[in-house]
Amino acid sequence: MLEAWSYARDADGRRAEIEIDSKGSKTMSAVKNEKQNRRRVFDVRLEKYYEELKDLYMGLYNDEEAFEYFIRMLKKSYRERKQSLREMDIRRADNPDMHHSNDMVGMMLYTENFAGDLKGVKDRLDYFKECGIKYVHLMPLLDSPEDSARSDGGYAVSDFRKVRPDLGTMEDLEKLAGSCHRRGIRVCLDFVMNHTSEDHEWAKAAREGDPLAQSRYYFYDDWDIPSAFEQTMPQVFPETAPGNFTFFEDMGKIVMTTFYPFQWDLNYCNPMVFNDMTDNMLYLANRGIDIVRLDAVPYIWKELGTKCRNLPQVHTLVRIMNIACRVVCPGVLLLGEVVMEPSKVLPYFGTEERPECDMLYNVTTMASIWHSMATRDVRLLVHQLRQIEYVPSNCIFQNYLRCHDDIGWGLDYDFLGLFGATEAPHKKYLNDWFTGKWQGSPSRGELYNDSEWMQDARLCGTTASLCGIETALKEGDEEALDRAIAADVMLHALILTLRGIPVFYSGDEIGMLNDYGYSDDPGRQADSRNIHRGKMDWEHAEERHDTSTPMGKLFGEIQKLVNTRKTNEIFHSDAHVYPVNTGDNRVLGMEREYGGKKMLAVFNFSPEFVDTEIETVGRIEPYGFRWLFGIGRD
Ligand code: GLC
């Protein structure tokens, strides 16, 4: 007896029937059909994008052979994709906006700090459940130099297909991804595409003089071109890694190294670089990675006479990578790391017809939130929220307070100028505030890339330390501690209110403090970002269950908020979210509208009681907040 088992769908979502015999095995013809169907799925998907893909690719590279190689590479990647992942692609194709759901909450973490290694993370999956996490961003874990002074926290990759041995193996990563999927958790991984480590096999071959390998990077014999580049190219790390080029004495060559000297910029003018890097990205997607974080993506195309950031060619490349995913692994999303002002960030969403990134960091909002904490004035934040109010609903922001990087003060200084603030003194004020230099500030942070001549120092520190929890604990000041915890909870409530996906920086949910130990570690002391990259102390973390402890209070409050968000559709990412007037510049008001329902939220950015003009809110506590459901301002 033959039974029909609906097994897969073709690219248009139609079900394809597969025959199964009475013993439950697929018949020969079924296996053949399956193969044909698979081929058809790929062809149909490719056909949909082929013209655009070819136009974009040839417009950039004008190289038929390279284009054909690219298409073959896509086909190979599709063929290698596991059946379980293909099925997931199909399920997600049925519901492409699944990640807009109000239960999406993310957490980013360093595997080694969170649980030692990948197996350790797998053993801790219950913690994600406890925290309501549906998406985990594993910080760089691919092979990179052991010497931490040459690895940039894993952002100097020496092998895109190998996991750092101390963290486990590719198989461990696949197993972890599989376990996450079974629990409905998506896995995000960095794809460091602007550069490789100097230990990558291409860099090693280039160092040995292989001209093909050298053509994958920017190699020069003298300073003529590098100096010309330097005329217009800003510096990323002016203090810790000045200049955009490095002279290597052993080779007698100058290499473009925009970030650190041990991170060699890849030359994307060479189509083989793009082909191989896309192949690497798809390789990771085929290991079960659901969200690919395109690290430092604005920097990938360089051109003399420009700033070498956000050039039109970057957008072409990202669009092609988006198409590559739609063809090979349509369930996979691209998260762009564009740490810049809104006018530079928004184009990375592409257009509705030609999307580029599916998700982007809400970076200016994040910096504006911290500005509001230091100034106790929300006008800049309101202005920023208005800028992004009408971003199309397919464009999803990641909302966050802290991440592994520093906070850069890329604020709208034209707007601040209306109130008499100017850039350099304002940045200094913010840095003084958050490093606790300003009288009365309870914050404890450290500067990053503090350069006298640039006057553009950035800031490091954990949310808890920046909110004053560290100082209050040290001083044993109960009242200050309550205030600091309230501020920390209020900020979390805010990122849970904004439109998009809230992403916690691991440890923030239990109020982890700054880790000053980094300054004793020779490999890490030069980089103050390490202050907020401490190890999770699981023994201490047990206190999270005791609400009489500061940690328990914070954790309990944040979890309550996450649960409320999860069970309330008003927090869906397709909601219309916008700021409203509260009658007091210390208090931010926001409304959400979704499915005919409304919600009002208010956040007090000051340590005082404030009487708002909103009747239903009235007086609000120091650093207090309210979520009022079913209520709008009118
Ligand atoms: C990104 C990362 C940062 C790293 C840099 C260089 O900006 O977030 O941590 O230093 O890329 O790869």
Residues whose N, C-alpha, C, O or C-beta is under 5 A from the ligand:
A	BS01	GLC	D152 Y155 F259 D295 A296 D405
